[in-house]
């Protein structure tokens, strides 16, 4: 199989996979934003209801202090929960992938050499700061999304 068809096949597959991943990430982000807005609205109503219920039995300033104290305790518990879950996972050693079906080892090595030469070209070209910033942003966005997907999957 010629190198050009190998590259076209690999690029088309990766482009399609990336499109699906980006679409899913955007859909998840929209759902999370809507859920967060609904939760904040519900929290406001719960706090107002708690204040009004307490204000019937206590002076208003005491009712306000109790509601604020309750909100502070809940916030602290959530902060502790999030900080424990936010610890980075131990590094996973990279697995060597077998060559793609239908491609010989020489084809795969040729693609690896082409990637290395593209890296050398980029080092010689010295891209502008705006290009580097945009590329770093996209790479960071995709890699953080991929790593979060890996953490959410059960171990093999």
C-alpha positions as CSV (number, residue, x, y, z in Angstrom):
1,X,0.0,0.0,0.0
2,X,1.6,3.3,-1.0
3,X,2.5,5.9,1.7
4,X,0.1,8.5,0.4
5,X,-3.0,6.2,0.7
6,X,-1.8,5.2,4.2
7,X,-1.6,8.9,5.2
8,X,-5.0,9.7,3.7
9,X,-6.6,6.7,5.4
10,X,-5.0,7.6,8.8
11,X,-5.9,11.3,8.5
12,X,-9.5,10.6,7.5
13,X,-10.0,8.2,10.4
14,X,-8.4,10.6,12.9
15,X,-10.4,13.6,11.5
16,X,-13.7,11.7,11.8
17,X,-12.8,10.5,15.3
18,X,-11.9,14.0,16.4
19,X,-15.1,15.5,15.0
20,X,-17.2,13.0,17.0
21,X,-15.2,13.7,20.1
22,X,-15.5,17.4,19.8
23,X,-19.3,17.1,19.1
24,X,-19.7,15.0,22.2
25,X,-17.6,17.4,24.3
26,X,-19.7,20.4,23.2
27,X,-22.9,18.5,24.0
28,X,-21.7,17.5,27.4
29,X,-20.6,21.1,28.2
30,X,-24.0,22.5,27.2
31,X,-25.7,19.9,29.4
32,X,-23.4,20.7,32.3
33,X,-24.0,24.4,32.0
34,X,-27.8,24.0,32.0
35,X,-27.7,21.6,35.0
36,X,-25.4,24.1,36.9
37,X,-27.9,26.9,36.2
38,X,-30.8,24.8,37.4
39,X,-28.9,23.8,40.5
40,X,-28.0,27.4,41.4
41,X,-31.7,28.4,41.0
42,X,-32.8,25.5,43.2
43,X,-30.2,26.5,45.8
44,X,-31.4,30.1,45.9
45,X,-35.0,28.9,46.5
46,X,-33.9,26.5,49.2
47,X,-32.0,29.2,51.0
48,X,-34.8,31.7,50.8
49,X,-37.2,29.1,52.1
50,X,-34.9,28.2,55.0
51,X,-34.5,31.8,55.9
52,X,-38.3,32.5,55.8
53,X,-39.0,29.4,57.9
54,X,-36.3,30.4,60.5
55,X,-37.5,34.0,60.5
56,X,-40.8,32.9,61.9
57,X,-39.2,31.6,65.1
58,X,-36.0,33.6,65.4
59,X,-35.0,37.3,64.9
60,X,-34.2,38.0,61.2
61,X,-30.5,38.5,61.9
62,X,-30.2,35.1,63.6
63,X,-32.1,33.4,60.8
64,X,-29.7,35.0,58.2
65,X,-26.7,33.9,60.2
66,X,-27.9,30.3,60.4
67,X,-28.7,30.2,56.7
68,X,-25.2,31.7,55.9
69,X,-23.5,29.2,58.2
70,X,-25.4,26.3,56.6
71,X,-24.3,27.5,53.1
72,X,-20.7,27.9,54.3
73,X,-20.7,24.3,55.7
74,X,-22.1,22.9,52.5
75,X,-19.6,24.9,50.4
76,X,-16.7,23.6,52.5
77,X,-17.9,20.0,52.2
78,X,-18.2,20.4,48.4
79,X,-14.8,22.0,48.2
80,X,-13.2,19.2,50.2
81,X,-15.0,16.6,48.0
82,X,-13.8,18.3,44.8
83,X,-10.2,18.7,46.0
84,X,-10.0,15.0,46.8
85,X,-11.3,14.0,43.4
86,X,-9.1,16.5,41.6
87,X,-5.8,14.7,42.4
88,X,-4.0,13.5,39.3
89,X,-4.0,9.8,38.6
90,X,-0.8,7.9,38.6
91,X,0.9,7.9,35.1
92,X,0.0,5.0,32.9
93,X,2.9,3.5,31.0
94,X,2.3,3.8,27.2
95,X,1.3,0.7,25.4
96,X,2.9,-0.2,22.1
97,X,0.1,-0.5,19.6
98,X,0.2,-3.2,16.9
99,X,0.3,-1.9,13.4
100,X,-3.1,-1.1,11.9
101,X,-4.8,-3.9,10.1
102,X,-3.8,-4.0,6.4
103,X,-0.6,-2.0,6.9
104,X,2.9,-3.4,7.0
105,X,5.5,-2.5,9.6
106,X,7.4,-0.6,6.9
107,X,4.4,1.6,6.2
108,X,4.0,2.4,9.9
109,X,7.7,3.2,10.2
110,X,7.4,5.4,7.1
111,X,4.6,7.4,8.7
112,X,6.7,7.7,11.9
113,X,9.6,9.1,9.9
114,X,7.3,11.5,8.2
115,X,6.0,12.7,11.5
116,X,9.6,13.2,12.7
117,X,10.4,15.2,9.6
118,X,7.3,17.3,10.1
119,X,8.4,18.1,13.6
120,X,11.9,19.1,12.3
121,X,10.2,21.3,9.8
122,X,8.1,23.1,12.4
123,X,11.2,23.6,14.6
124,X,13.0,25.3,11.6
125,X,9.9,27.3,10.6
126,X,9.5,28.9,14.0
127,X,5.8,29.6,14.1
128,X,4.4,32.9,15.4
129,X,3.2,33.4,19.0
130,X,-0.4,33.5,18.0
131,X,-0.1,30.2,16.1
132,X,1.6,28.6,19.1
133,X,-1.0,29.9,21.5
134,X,-3.9,28.6,19.4
135,X,-2.2,25.2,19.0
136,X,-1.4,24.9,22.7
137,X,-4.9,25.8,23.6
138,X,-6.4,23.2,21.3
139,X,-3.9,20.5,22.4
140,X,-4.6,21.3,26.0
141,X,-8.3,21.2,25.5
142,X,-8.3,17.9,23.6
143,X,-5.8,16.3,26.0
144,X,-7.7,17.3,29.1
145,X,-10.9,15.9,27.6
146,X,-9.2,12.7,26.6
147,X,-7.6,12.2,30.0
148,X,-10.9,12.8,31.8
149,X,-12.5,10.2,29.5
150,X,-9.7,7.8,30.4
151,X,-10.2,8.3,34.1
152,X,-13.9,7.7,33.8
153,X,-13.5,4.4,32.0
154,X,-13.2,1.2,34.1
155,X,-9.7,-0.4,34.0
156,X,-9.0,-3.0,31.4
